[in-house]
Amino acid sequence: MFMDHKQVQRIKEQYPQGTRIRLIGMDDPYAPILPGTEGTVNVVDDIGTLHCTFDNGRTLGVIPGEDSFSVISRPEQSDLLENEAEQFGMKME
């Protein structure tokens, strides 16, 4: 599934770093993660894949529209600002 720039930007805004998700289903015969497994979004790449670290220690990309998941929580606005500052080498105090 190909997404245009606007769709990818919307996904990046909808699932910022730190968003917690619960996997409902994944159609990946090579590296499936069991339904119900929870994880944290690390980054959304430029094609709209959510790269996550799951609580069972696995890391895997989740594709909106192909994989099924629900959002458990999203980071607070202050957490987002702090993460952005760290990303650019600044420390907020």
Secondary structure as UniProt FT lines:
FT   HELIX           5..14
FT   TURN            17..18
FT   STRAND          20..25
FT   TURN            35..36
FT   STRAND          38..44
FT   TURN            46..47
FT   STRAND          50..54
FT   TURN            55..56
FT   STRAND          59..62
FT   TURN            65..66
FT   STRAND          67..73
FT   HELIX           77..87
FT   TURN            88..89
//
